[in-house]
Amino acid sequence: QLSAGCTPMRKSVAVCGGGTPVGQLKEAVVSTQSTGVFAALDDAMDSCRKDWTVGFRSWLKDLVRLSFDSAAIQYDGQWYAGVGGIPTGGITSVDAGNIAVFFTLKSLVYSDSYAMKIILLLMRFVDDMTGVWTGTEEQFRSWFERVRSESVALYGLDFTVEMNPVSSWTQFLDVKYSFVDSVVHTDISKKPTDANRFLHFNSHHPRHMFRSIVYSQGLRYRRIINDEEVLVSPLDDLKGYFISSGYPAEMVDEQLQRVTQQQRSLSYKPKNSSDGESSSSSWIVTYGPGSDEARKMAIEATEMLVNAPVWRSSLVPPKIKVTTRRAPNLKDILFKRKAIAQQTTNQSVTEPCTEAGSRKRGAKCKSCPLMSRLPVIKNNKFEVKAAAGNCTSANVIYAAQCNRCTHNNINTYVGKTVSELRLRINGHRSAYYSVLKLREKGSWSESDIDDSNCLGAHLINIHDCVDKFDFDNYYKFTILKLADPTNLRFVEQSMIESLNTLIPFGLNNINSIFGGS
């Protein structure tokens, strides 16, 4: 068997103060035999996914464990399985490692108020960290050994550390930095095994892609290196790497010249449209032998439009541009991931907030029995998959279905709520009670129906319901979508259209499309 630890975790911790060294956490090993990774998953779900059910959480952890246990490699005709650690290259490896490292740091570092006062800077990207320690080297080593021993004992996560003076280079990801006279200096960091090879210019790709590769690589150097004089030599080396990969020297010079003329900026700046820009329309074609011909046709069509009488006086001339897309490859043809995903048995359903047989403090939730547990909602010939959640989920688009009129399959109402679903259901129930009282007084008519009471009106007008318990007996609720509060109305309209639930094809009142629910 191949003894594998895990993805190596390279960390760095800078130590400043009286010229004391800088520390760099060099390597770490995560043992999946311990409960550290799965304790971290539990903590992450408790913090960020409180609406996930116990059953779903258990299934997710079993799936992660299966992914780890199934990792294997083939070498020289023999198969080898990992004996411990998070396997490199696994689908779940990066996320699991990220969660495990954060959980360990939260428990042992971030919660240590004394250490956080001494740590001037602490940055992390997945399994790489760098920081500045303002104490002495002895203090750092003592603190680090304590944290390391507790990390290994509690979570199976082991670290090693490398120390550097603050005036020497310290590596973090593809950046190396140092402090000289309290000023930070940055440069490109490369591994000794870096072959400096790029997509060869003779490969069959659109020409603009090669220009973009040169420009993006030069821009990366521009952003990382903060000294103009230091930047010159790495860009010259970069030019040589591209020429070795078949790139024309003229094209490389042109793109790198664009890079040097720009100001060094670490933030993204969106393009601002000006009044003189063309109003362009994209013509999307599959990349191949006909792409160049399509571009020529687009240029000819643009000239015809610009010279047309209707556009001559326009300040924004029209333009047709050709956008290419990749043709289906063999994997796309043979492997239909969407079809496989639709066949999975792990379907999302809307469940009660309280498991059957469990006890809950306070009043019993009246909405738990109304959760449908259906994976798919159907209305007429239309259907939509349900989303995972329960009656305490908020910011949701939901469906209410009447069980008494399933014979004609026109029984669905779609609504939205920013509060918990159970509170919205209470509002529908209260509206039903109000309609019952109005009917008893003889002051109820169909003209009083609006989107707030249409569920109660449906029971009374269609099914002649008079019992206050009929609402709970005949309605079931399902979460269709979780959405951002600012986008709820648009998602609701999309679901109404997807299920075709406006009267007479469903239970939604016409006011639904004007913001009611």
Sequence and secondary structure as in RCSB ss.txt:
>XXXX:A:sequence
QLSAGCTPMRKSVAVCGGGTPVGQLKEAVVSTQSTGVFAALDDAMDSCRKDWTVGFRSWLKDLVRLSFDSAAIQY
DGQWYAGVGGIPTGGITSVDAGNIAVFFTLKSLVYSDSYAMKIILLLMRFVDDMTGVWTGTEEQFRSWFERVRSE
SVALYGLDFTVEMNPVSSWTQFLDVKYSFVDSVVHTDISKKPTDANRFLHFNSHHPRHMFRSIVYSQGLRYRRII
NDEEVLVSPLDDLKGYFISSGYPAEMVDEQLQRVTQQQRSLSYKPKNSSDGESSSSSWIVTYGPGSDEARKMAIE
ATEMLVNAPVWRSSLVPPKIKVTTRRAPNLKDILFKRKAIAQQTTNQSVTEPCTEAGSRKRGAKCKSCPLMSRLP
VIKNNKFEVKAAAGNCTSANVIYAAQCNRCTHNNINTYVGKTVSELRLRINGHRSAYYSVLKLREKGSWSESDID
DSNCLGAHLINIHDCVDKFDFDNYYKFTILKLADPTNLRFVEQSMIESLNTLIPFGLNNINSIFGGS
>XXXX:A:secstr
      S     BEE STT EEEEEEEEEE TTSSHHHHHHHHHHHHH TTS HHHHHHHHHHHHHHHHT EEEE
TTEEEE  SS  TT TTHHHHHHHHHHHHHIIIIIT HHHHHHEEEEEEETTEEEEEE S HHHHHHHHHHHHHH
HHHHH EEEEEEEEETTS EEETTEEEEEETTEEEEEE   TT       TTSSS HHHHHHHHHHHHHHHHHH 
  HHHHHHHHHHHHHHHHHTT  HHHHHHHHHHHHHS    S       TTS EEEEEEEESSTTHHHHHHHHHH
HHHHHHHSHHHHT SS EEEEEEEE    HHHHH  HHHHHHT S    EE SS TT   SSS  SSGGGB   S
EEEETTEEEE  SEETT  SEEEEEEEGGGTTTT  EEEEEESS HHHHHHHHHHHHHHHHHHHHTT   GGG  
TTTHHHHHHHHHH    TTHHHHHEEEEEEEE  GGGHHHHHHHHHHHHT BTTSSSB GGGGGT  
